[in-house]
Amino acid sequence: MTSTDDPAGAADNPLARRFTISSLLRFAFPTIFMMVFFGLYTIVDTMFIARFVNTNALSALNIVTPVINVIVGLGTMLAAGAFPDLHTARCAVADSFEVQTYLP
């Protein structure tokens, strides 16, 4: 395949290749690992606070944990979906503007 056959560089883009389950898992594994690690960290942190600190600290942790989970979830969602889409849309608008500028 020559560069003229592939102007967008699809050969370098891992998402433009043929879809398989292994490619999906390889693409999603870092996010899955991070979420599992964060969940285990929260459980271990809760056990240490319950064991070595008082019940007021455990209550405060139980109040704050959903807020932290929402922040992490929004951050993951924006990093994986919204920001790349916004960047692509911005590039598409910029490209269409350049095309309109150079066409009569």
MOFEN-V992449 format. One line per field, one symbol per residue. phi: phi as a letter, one per 40 degrees, with the letter a starting at -180 (. if undefined). psi: psi as a letter, one per 20 degrees, with the letter a starting at -180 (. if undefined). Layout:
phi->???
psi->???
//
This chain:
phi->.ccccbccgccccccccccbccccccccddcccccccccccccccccccccbbcccccccccccdcccccccccccccccbccccccccccccccccccccccc
psi->prhhhmhikhhiohiirpprhhhghhhigggggghgggghggggggggghgiarhhhhghghhhghgghgggggggghhhggghgggggghgggghggghhiq.
//
